């Protein structure tokens, strides 16, 4: 298993910059190894072509390439394995009406991965597509937008093989249009992971261990007490899907996009989606750096604006955190009073400042720690959530960068037509290459820097130049030896001039 993660070959395949939108996302030609020879698209499928090319660039089963026997994932996936395909689903719509597929993994990328996993399984084993998107993601709408059911139907009809699709969350927020807050009446229970969840305590091996400001931690929801309860001293706990922990192989298919809290969303940050209770995740720490926080820079807000922000967080703590209809009504009444009276006196916080609040800047010193902890869990935690000394499952990464997300990522990015698939064995190596391909300095992404030189766990990359890049584009092969901006993604505004290659 160590040898698997020591393979630092990473493929960068660049091609067309659009997706086939016709389900079930068949390839545009009957490749010799293709398992459904009669199911071919009348138009090209760039995702199929690029993912297939990335496998070729990696030299997978090279002796059989372009024959019916080519089985690139053989040896990574074994017959009888449980394989979890982990996309990046996040949301079911773009808040500002933009391209949803600048946010989430496109189903045409999932389809090609499913095909090659199935071939490696030789029809024996499990394929499960699973993720825990953001609380306000409408999963039914997401399935309609992605047409994942069409892939399920194809395999049942042609191969009598069942593919699972799981929403790992235990609740979702049916927030009505115009509703600003996650009120109790909008919270709908979900079945969650059918295998259940497991509390994983990273303990003294956590990046949060030894921090003295845990009482200021802020999670994914209003109840800070829940977040703090699971992150103090030697208690550093995460609630992880057992479907994920019981997998023999995880096929990680994140989106190539920027992120407001950690700089980039790739394999590592995408691991937020293996958590069934995201309020266990520390997202930022209240206050400015001089106060032990990383909520926003010291010079961002005026005293009046800071007062407004602090009052809002205080009301969250004493009212919305209770998650009851009564306290929700009290909050809404105070909000009504504010809008009728005090807002006219104190004014509104400018949008450019509002987008930085909540740890959405390069000085966020909390989220990268959470991301590093999650990478330790996905690699080293066994099926019972106990951290071991050797990797516990194989991870294979395929980053969907055919259309990426730049500027105000991860939730309202602009589309970036990049045309790339980045693939490899070691998820850290793949993230480093993806980051550099975007035009960023991986040394300025704190979780990447931490994982390269982690004090306890080895992720088998200590210097980006150890990575062996295979590409059909010469510029990508030399990315760690030039200052080329390459794909030249625009970072989130809270990261401008703090992440770019110089």
TIBA-659978 format. One line per field, with one value per residue (C-alpha): residue number from 1; residue in one letter; y, z, x. Coordinates in steps of 0.02 Angstrom, whole numbers, always signed. Layout:
residues N
num <- c(NUM;...) $
residu <- c(A;...) $
Y <- c(Y;...) $
Z <- c(Z;...) $
X <- c(X;...) $
end
This chain:
residues 502
num <- c(1;2;3;4;5;6;7;8;9;10;11;12;13;14;15;16;17;18;19;20;21;22;23;24;25;26;27;28;29;30;31;32;33;34;35;36;37;38;39;40;41;42;43;44;45;46;47;48;49;50;51;52;53;54;55;56;57;58;59;60;61;62;63;64;65;66;67;68;69;70;71;72;73;74;75;76;77;78;79;80;81;82;83;84;85;86;87;88;89;90;91;92;93;94;95;96;97;98;99;100;101;102;103;104;105;106;107;108;109;110;111;112;113;114;115;116;117;118;119;120;121;122;123;124;125;126;127;128;129;130;131;132;133;134;135;136;137;138;139;140;141;142;143;144;145;146;147;148;149;150;151;152;153;154;155;156;157;158;159;160;161;162;163;164;165;166;167;168;169;170;171;172;173;174;175;176;177;178;179;180;181;182;183;184;185;186;187;188;189;190;191;192;193;194;195;196;197;198;199;200;201;202;203;204;205;206;207;208;209;210;211;212;213;214;215;216;217;218;219;220;221;222;223;224;225;226;227;228;229;230;231;232;233;234;235;236;237;238;239;240;241;242;243;244;245;246;247;248;249;250;251;252;253;254;255;256;257;258;259;260;261;262;263;264;265;266;267;268;269;270;271;272;273;274;275;276;277;278;279;280;281;282;283;284;285;286;287;288;289;290;291;292;293;294;295;296;297;298;299;300;301;302;303;304;305;306;307;308;309;310;311;312;313;314;315;316;317;318;319;320;321;322;323;324;325;326;327;328;329;330;331;332;333;334;335;336;337;338;339;340;341;342;343;344;345;346;347;348;349;350;351;352;353;354;355;356;357;358;359;360;361;362;363;364;365;366;367;368;369;370;371;372;373;374;375;376;377;378;379;380;381;382;383;384;385;386;387;388;389;390;391;392;393;394;395;396;397;398;399;400;401;402;403;404;405;406;407;408;409;410;411;412;413;414;415;416;417;418;419;420;421;422;423;424;425;426;427;428;429;430;431;432;433;434;435;436;437;438;439;440;441;442;443;444;445;446;447;448;449;450;451;452;453;454;455;456;457;458;459;460;461;462;463;464;465;466;467;468;469;470;471;472;473;474;475;476;477;478;479;480;481;482;483;484;485;486;487;488;489;490;491;492;493;494;495;496;497;498;499;500;501;502) $
residu <- c(X;X;X;X;X;X;X;X;X;X;X;X;X;X;X;X;X;X;X;X;X;X;X;X;X;X;X;X;X;X;X;X;X;X;X;X;X;X;X;X;X;X;X;X;X;X;X;X;X;X;X;X;X;X;X;X;X;X;X;X;X;X;X;X;X;X;X;X;X;X;X;X;X;X;X;X;X;X;X;X;X;X;X;X;X;X;X;X;X;X;X;X;X;X;X;X;X;X;X;X;X;X;X;X;X;X;X;X;X;X;X;X;X;X;X;X;X;X;X;X;X;X;X;X;X;X;X;X;X;X;X;X;X;X;X;X;X;X;X;X;X;X;X;X;X;X;X;X;X;X;X;X;X;X;X;X;X;X;X;X;X;X;X;X;X;X;X;X;X;X;X;X;X;X;X;X;X;X;X;X;X;X;X;X;X;X;X;X;X;X;X;X;X;X;X;X;X;X;X;X;X;X;X;X;X;X;X;X;X;X;X;X;X;X;X;X;X;X;X;X;X;X;X;X;X;X;X;X;X;X;X;X;X;X;X;X;X;X;X;X;X;X;X;X;X;X;X;X;X;X;X;X;X;X;X;X;X;X;X;X;X;X;X;X;X;X;X;X;X;X;X;X;X;X;X;X;X;X;X;X;X;X;X;X;X;X;X;X;X;X;X;X;X;X;X;X;X;X;X;X;X;X;X;X;X;X;X;X;X;X;X;X;X;X;X;X;X;X;X;X;X;X;X;X;X;X;X;X;X;X;X;X;X;X;X;X;X;X;X;X;X;X;X;X;X;X;X;X;X;X;X;X;X;X;X;X;X;X;X;X;X;X;X;X;X;X;X;X;X;X;X;X;X;X;X;X;X;X;X;X;X;X;X;X;X;X;X;X;X;X;X;X;X;X;X;X;X;X;X;X;X;X;X;X;X;X;X;X;X;X;X;X;X;X;X;X;X;X;X;X;X;X;X;X;X;X;X;X;X;X;X;X;X;X;X;X;X;X;X;X;X;X;X;X;X;X;X;X;X;X;X;X;X;X;X;X;X;X;X;X;X;X;X;X;X;X;X;X;X;X;X;X;X;X;X;X;X;X;X;X;X;X;X;X;X;X;X;X;X;X;X;X;X;X;X;X;X;X;X;X;X;X) $
Y <- c(+0;+119;+79;+130;+304;+320;+321;+508;+501;+628;+649;+815;+787;+941;+937;+1015;+1138;+1077;+930;+809;+844;+693;+557;+425;+513;+378;+397;+470;+316;+128;+111;-68;-94;-13;-126;-61;-67;-27;+124;+265;+451;+535;+678;+682;+663;+766;+698;+518;+556;+654;+534;+389;+485;+521;+334;+307;+445;+359;+200;+98;-77;-5;-172;-193;-14;+3;-178;-257;-319;-145;-132;+24;+11;-172;-188;-28;-102;-290;-402;-405;-234;-103;+54;+223;+360;+525;+674;+856;+893;+1043;+1124;+1089;+1263;+1413;+1551;+1686;+1591;+1540;+1371;+1235;+1133;+1264;+1208;+1021;+869;+839;+671;+634;+623;+509;+398;+361;+321;+204;+113;+77;+32;-92;-169;-191;-269;-395;-377;-429;-301;-136;+36;+174;+358;+453;+629;+743;+909;+1075;+1080;+1181;+1066;+991;+815;+772;+926;+881;+709;+786;+911;+778;+635;+510;+395;+369;+285;+175;+127;+84;-37;-119;-139;-199;-282;-319;-224;-107;+58;+148;+336;+402;+569;+548;+693;+666;+825;+955;+1135;+1167;+1352;+1457;+1589;+1751;+1666;+1723;+1603;+1415;+1414;+1262;+1248;+1225;+1079;+911;+744;+624;+439;+474;+342;+169;+101;+231;+350;+334;+462;+471;+552;+617;+669;+728;+694;+832;+1000;+1079;+993;+1118;+1268;+1374;+1470;+1327;+1421;+1538;+1399;+1414;+1263;+1238;+1279;+1399;+1286;+1326;+1223;+1066;+1112;+1157;+996;+895;+1005;+1037;+965;+783;+772;+812;+720;+703;+613;+508;+403;+216;+191;+287;+202;+28;+59;-38;+99;+280;+360;+545;+657;+838;+999;+1112;+1275;+1407;+1414;+1561;+1479;+1373;+1438;+1287;+1150;+987;+815;+873;+1007;+894;+776;+886;+779;+621;+700;+660;+799;+952;+1048;+941;+1039;+1198;+1327;+1481;+1561;+1714;+1880;+1959;+1884;+1996;+1919;+1741;+1735;+1726;+1782;+1933;+2044;+2174;+2320;+2258;+2328;+2496;+2496;+2512;+2370;+2260;+2297;+2241;+2078;+2039;+2072;+1954;+1814;+1845;+1823;+1663;+1599;+1639;+1612;+1516;+1390;+1327;+1263;+1290;+1380;+1498;+1561;+1573;+1689;+1796;+1810;+1858;+1991;+2068;+2060;+2151;+2286;+2303;+2327;+2453;+2558;+2527;+2479;+2655;+2726;+2605;+2565;+2403;+2317;+2336;+2176;+2166;+2165;+2048;+1917;+1911;+1889;+1710;+1666;+1692;+1753;+1698;+1724;+1586;+1481;+1354;+1272;+1212;+1117;+1033;+986;+912;+808;+742;+688;+590;+506;+457;+381;+310;+275;+95;+42;+70;+245;+200;+288;+166;+177;+121;+176;+84;+101;+151;+321;+364;+544;+616;+805;+875;+1033;+1032;+1180;+1244;+1380;+1542;+1707;+1689;+1503;+1380;+1423;+1561;+1547;+1607;+1470;+1439;+1340;+1246;+1083;+979;+816;+791;+611;+506;+387;+500;+629;+754;+745;+768;+920;+997;+978;+1043;+1195;+1237;+1210;+1342;+1464;+1458;+1423;+1263;+1323;+1462;+1337;+1295;+1121;+1069;+1137;+1050;+882;+886;+900;+830;+804;+633;+556;+530;+575;+532;+704;+824;+925;+958;+921;+738;+724;+646;+740;+654;+768;+796;+980;+1020;+1173;+1065;+946;+1085;+1176;+1166;+1240;+1396;+1546;+1517;+1560;+1409;+1406;+1574;+1553;+1708;+1674;+1717;+1902;+1862;+1775;+1896;+1927;+1792;+1631;+1669;+1605;+1740) $
Z <- c(+0;+36;-137;-214;-137;-180;-364;-401;-584;-628;-798;-866;-1022;-1112;-1246;-1288;-1167;-1166;-1101;-1189;-1111;-1183;-1050;-1017;-1083;-1201;-1287;-1461;-1534;-1496;-1418;-1429;-1240;-1223;-1135;-1226;-1410;-1469;-1352;-1438;-1444;-1611;-1554;-1467;-1279;-1223;-1045;-1104;-1223;-1095;-949;-1063;-1125;-947;-911;-1067;-1013;-844;-934;-859;-934;-1077;-1160;-1198;-1249;-1399;-1388;-1319;-1171;-1113;-930;-860;-682;-664;-507;-435;-429;-399;-436;-283;-220;-147;-248;-194;-325;-232;-343;-289;-284;-164;-237;-355;-433;-455;-336;-467;-615;-684;-747;-617;-692;-644;-466;-473;-558;-727;-748;-910;-807;-682;-824;-896;-723;-691;-855;-817;-635;-693;-817;-679;-564;-700;-648;-468;-327;-288;-366;-258;-305;-140;-72;+65;-21;+64;+179;+56;-93;-159;-199;-303;-409;-420;-488;-619;-670;-680;-747;-645;-651;-836;-793;-664;-792;-925;-811;-749;-925;-1009;-871;-732;-620;-485;-452;-289;-276;-97;-14;+145;+240;+385;+345;+210;+210;+103;+108;+17;-108;-17;+153;+222;+367;+398;+502;+594;+488;+332;+402;+331;+398;+279;+293;+279;+251;+255;+329;+467;+528;+630;+747;+706;+839;+764;+940;+966;+782;+734;+669;+798;+946;+1064;+1006;+1149;+1056;+1030;+1115;+965;+835;+709;+612;+469;+569;+705;+854;+898;+1058;+952;+854;+1011;+1098;+964;+952;+1115;+1187;+1135;+1072;+886;+812;+640;+594;+441;+324;+350;+165;+135;+273;+214;+34;-40;-168;-171;-343;-304;-442;-380;-478;-528;-444;-322;-140;-25;+134;+76;-98;-204;-205;-265;-184;-8;+16;-71;+78;+170;+75;+173;+333;+381;+511;+447;+609;+672;+547;+603;+465;+549;+717;+776;+782;+700;+709;+856;+953;+906;+763;+575;+535;+435;+420;+554;+434;+336;+435;+511;+697;+649;+525;+650;+779;+654;+617;+802;+843;+703;+767;+945;+888;+799;+962;+1076;+957;+795;+877;+980;+821;+887;+808;+957;+952;+763;+780;+907;+785;+641;+748;+794;+611;+564;+693;+625;+447;+497;+613;+646;+469;+410;+546;+536;+350;+259;+245;+67;-35;-62;+127;+160;+46;+156;+322;+385;+357;+169;+146;+139;+327;+373;+494;+534;+378;+314;+478;+454;+275;+329;+461;+332;+219;+365;+390;+209;+191;+364;+455;+447;+426;+614;+609;+695;+625;+577;+521;+341;+210;+226;+52;-122;-187;-370;-421;-578;-567;-681;-755;-925;-860;-696;-575;-543;-450;-318;-284;-226;-228;-358;-472;-649;-779;-835;-996;-955;-1048;-929;-835;-699;-640;-530;-386;-244;-205;-134;-290;-399;-297;-310;-499;-512;-406;-510;-673;-614;-604;-416;-300;-203;-65;-28;-3;+180;+184;+37;+120;+283;+202;+105;+268;+395;+569;+594;+434;+269;+110;+7;-72;+3;-152;-305;-419;-363;-460;-633;-747;-903;-1025;-1206;-1181;-1159;-1048;-913;-905;-847;-732;-578;-670;-743;-687;-825;-770;-871;-854;-765;-649;-556;-368;-246;-205;-27;-101;-237;-232;-100;-202;-378;-445;-443) $
X <- c(+0;+145;+215;+50;+57;+241;+194;+206;+160;+25;-57;-119;-223;-287;-421;-589;-669;-850;-950;-1063;-1234;-1326;-1355;-1294;-1136;-1074;-905;-903;-822;-820;-649;-580;-595;-767;-893;-1050;-1001;-1178;-1195;-1100;-1136;-1167;-1053;-885;-871;-719;-724;-716;-573;-471;-492;-448;-296;-240;-242;-136;-15;+5;+56;-85;-91;+11;+47;-139;-178;-293;-349;-506;-403;-349;-398;-310;-375;-326;-219;-291;-466;-479;-629;-743;-687;-802;-766;-835;-836;-825;-872;-883;-1070;-1085;-1241;-1386;-1385;-1272;-1331;-1302;-1371;-1201;-1143;-1178;-1036;-909;-953;-984;-909;-988;-1078;-984;-824;-910;-972;-800;-732;-879;-845;-663;-698;-830;-708;-577;-708;-749;-930;-897;-902;-986;-987;-1061;-1068;-1072;-1051;-1115;-1151;-1184;-1336;-1442;-1410;-1572;-1511;-1664;-1635;-1451;-1492;-1605;-1471;-1336;-1444;-1343;-1493;-1459;-1293;-1380;-1513;-1384;-1292;-1451;-1518;-1359;-1257;-1385;-1264;-1328;-1238;-1278;-1302;-1294;-1326;-1223;-1305;-1424;-1523;-1541;-1599;-1752;-1717;-1845;-1792;-1751;-1730;-1562;-1543;-1546;-1704;-1769;-1928;-1822;-1720;-1776;-1714;-1628;-1588;-1402;-1270;-1354;-1191;-1195;-1060;-903;-823;-638;-529;-367;-316;-138;-102;-223;-162;-280;-196;-117;-218;-284;-419;-542;-685;-688;-706;-846;-911;-1032;-1188;-1243;-1214;-1033;-1045;-1057;-901;-803;-859;-769;-613;-522;-363;-337;-516;-511;-659;-737;-899;-853;-960;-939;-972;-811;-712;-765;-710;-565;-538;-597;-604;-594;-666;-657;-679;-534;-586;-531;-587;-619;-551;-404;-361;-408;-539;-464;-447;-403;-536;-662;-646;-769;-895;-849;-916;-1095;-1103;-1011;-1030;-885;-779;-691;-711;-637;-601;-696;-604;-454;-277;-227;-372;-323;-450;-449;-626;-565;-410;-382;-400;-549;-696;-730;-778;-962;-951;-860;-995;-1128;-1037;-1011;-1194;-1246;-1134;-1195;-1376;-1327;-1250;-1396;-1543;-1517;-1399;-1547;-1633;-1809;-1957;-1972;-1794;-1802;-1953;-1860;-1714;-1829;-1912;-1744;-1694;-1854;-1819;-1642;-1700;-1832;-1724;-1540;-1490;-1530;-1418;-1271;-1282;-1241;-1073;-1005;-1014;-825;-799;-945;-866;-709;-802;-811;-629;-638;-460;-279;-258;-381;-278;-415;-486;-317;-294;-462;-418;-250;-339;-463;-321;-248;-416;-449;-275;-238;-403;-464;-646;-674;-601;-437;-284;-146;+34;+5;-122;-287;-362;-312;-361;-359;-388;-467;-487;-622;-548;-631;-730;-660;-714;-621;-644;-782;-762;-815;-1001;-1022;-871;-853;-830;-652;-634;-474;-501;-395;-406;-275;-257;-144;-117;-61;-198;-74;+35;-119;-174;-1;-3;-182;-137;+15;-81;-204;-59;-39;+107;+72;+189;+63;-79;-57;-134;-25;+131;+83;+49;+213;+309;+187;+260;+178;+109;+199;+106;+261;+286;+413;+458;+346;+493;+482;+319;+331;+213;+147;+57;+10;+56;+242;+211;+133;+280;+397;+276;+389;+536;+453;+350;+223;+44;-18;-209;-204;-354;-416;-407;-545;-533;-479;-326;-274;-84;-65;-73;-13;+152;+285) $
end
